[in-house]
Amino acid sequence: MKSFYFGGQKSGKTSCASAKALKLATSKPYYIATYDNSYKDEAMKERVNRHIKQRGNEFITIEEPKDLTKVIKENETYLIDCITMFILNNMPLGYEEMEKQLQKLFSINCNIVFILNDINNGVIPIEKYSREFVDISGLIGQFLAKNCDEVIEVKYCLERKLK
């Protein structure tokens, strides 16, 4: 089963997706944290610490900011939090390489719950790198929506199943 949860910032995506991963798992699921702390962002560090506290010991945590294919194995359950950071970390590779990596994940017999921030409802960014990031995020979102078994939009911790 491959599930895709998306929504705005602080919409409740992680708590909803975590519950889904726990429901799918037959053994302790894996939480793949994609944030790369090389940015030295204290506010993000606090956010990460809140996520760690929230999930307690219900998950086995794996930190992998760039290459998801090297940590996902058959017959396990994974929560990837989040694809937005995966995109940011892999921007130098370009969209095609990110899509190839995701395609490999879909060929692995396992449960994966993907989380993506919905950032495509605003104005077109004026700066080129930001525009490219928003565009790739939208393309990756389309890829996940097309390929996942289910797609769930989250707003204020309310889930709306689209597929």
Solvent accessible surface area in square Angstrom, and as a share of the most:
residue,aa,sasa,rsa
1,M,91,0.41
2,K,18,0.08
3,S,0,0.00
4,F,6,0.03
5,Y,6,0.02
6,F,31,0.13
7,G,3,0.03
8,G,32,0.30
9,Q,123,0.55
10,K,131,0.55
11,S,11,0.07
12,G,18,0.17
13,K,16,0.07
14,T,26,0.15
15,S,66,0.42
16,C,13,0.08
17,A,0,0.00
18,S,16,0.11
19,A,61,0.47
20,K,34,0.14
21,A,0,0.00
22,L,62,0.31
23,K,166,0.70
24,L,39,0.19
25,A,23,0.18
26,T,142,0.82
27,S,72,0.46
28,K,92,0.39
29,P,5,0.03
30,Y,50,0.19
31,Y,7,0.03
32,I,0,0.00
33,A,18,0.14
34,T,0,0.00
35,Y,36,0.14
36,D,35,0.18
37,N,71,0.36
38,S,73,0.47
39,Y,104,0.39
40,K,162,0.69
41,D,56,0.29
42,E,117,0.52
43,A,70,0.55
44,M,41,0.18
45,K,92,0.39
46,E,104,0.47
47,R,62,0.23
48,V,47,0.27
49,N,79,0.41
50,R,113,0.41
51,H,39,0.18
52,I,82,0.42
53,K,171,0.72
54,Q,134,0.60
55,R,22,0.08
56,G,50,0.48
57,N,121,0.62
58,E,88,0.40
59,F,11,0.05
60,I,73,0.37
61,T,63,0.36
62,I,38,0.19
63,E,137,0.61
64,E,16,0.07
65,P,36,0.23
66,K,100,0.42
67,D,52,0.27
68,L,0,0.00
69,T,37,0.22
70,K,120,0.51
71,V,26,0.15
72,I,5,0.02
73,K,118,0.50
74,E,95,0.43
75,N,116,0.59
76,E,50,0.23
77,T,6,0.04
78,Y,2,0.01
79,L,0,0.00
80,I,0,0.00
81,D,20,0.10
82,C,15,0.09
83,I,0,0.00
84,T,8,0.05
85,M,37,0.17
86,F,0,0.00
87,I,0,0.00
88,L,51,0.25
89,N,11,0.06
90,N,3,0.02
91,M,6,0.03
92,P,123,0.77
93,L,100,0.50
94,G,18,0.17
95,Y,41,0.16
96,E,116,0.52
97,E,77,0.35
98,M,1,0.00
99,E,42,0.19
100,K,107,0.45
101,Q,22,0.10
102,L,0,0.00
103,Q,87,0.39
104,K,121,0.51
105,L,0,0.00
106,F,47,0.20
107,S,92,0.59
108,I,32,0.16
109,N,97,0.50
110,C,8,0.05
111,N,32,0.17
112,I,0,0.00
113,V,0,0.00
114,F,0,0.00
115,I,1,0.00
116,L,9,0.04
117,N,33,0.17
118,D,44,0.23
119,I,59,0.30
120,N,66,0.34
121,N,128,0.66
122,G,63,0.60
123,V,138,0.79
124,I,142,0.72
125,P,32,0.20
126,I,172,0.87
127,E,88,0.39
128,K,145,0.62
129,Y,105,0.40
130,S,43,0.27
131,R,84,0.31
132,E,70,0.31
133,F,33,0.14
134,V,30,0.17
135,D,88,0.45
136,I,9,0.04
137,S,1,0.00
138,G,16,0.15
139,L,75,0.37
140,I,0,0.00
141,G,12,0.11
142,Q,122,0.54
143,F,22,0.09
144,L,0,0.00
145,A,34,0.26
146,K,162,0.69
147,N,59,0.30
148,C,2,0.01
149,D,81,0.42
150,E,12,0.05
151,V,6,0.04
152,I,8,0.04
153,E,18,0.08
154,V,0,0.00
155,K,114,0.48
156,Y,187,0.71
157,C,73,0.44
158,L,131,0.65
159,E,93,0.42
160,R,141,0.52
161,K,133,0.56
162,L,95,0.47
163,K,97,0.41
